[in-house]
């Protein structure tokens, strides 16, 4: 998740280095609050 300026390349490299994977909720550019709402909805649907 980033802000309206996006994530700098150096920050993205660090995030990828420490991540266990990459998750995408949409092909569109979304606001952080929209991503969180989508993930919460899907977790609720899966009863997690």
Secondary structure, DSSP 8 states (H G I E B T S, - for coil): ---TT---HHHHHHHHHH-S----S-SS---HHHHHHHHHHHHHHTT-
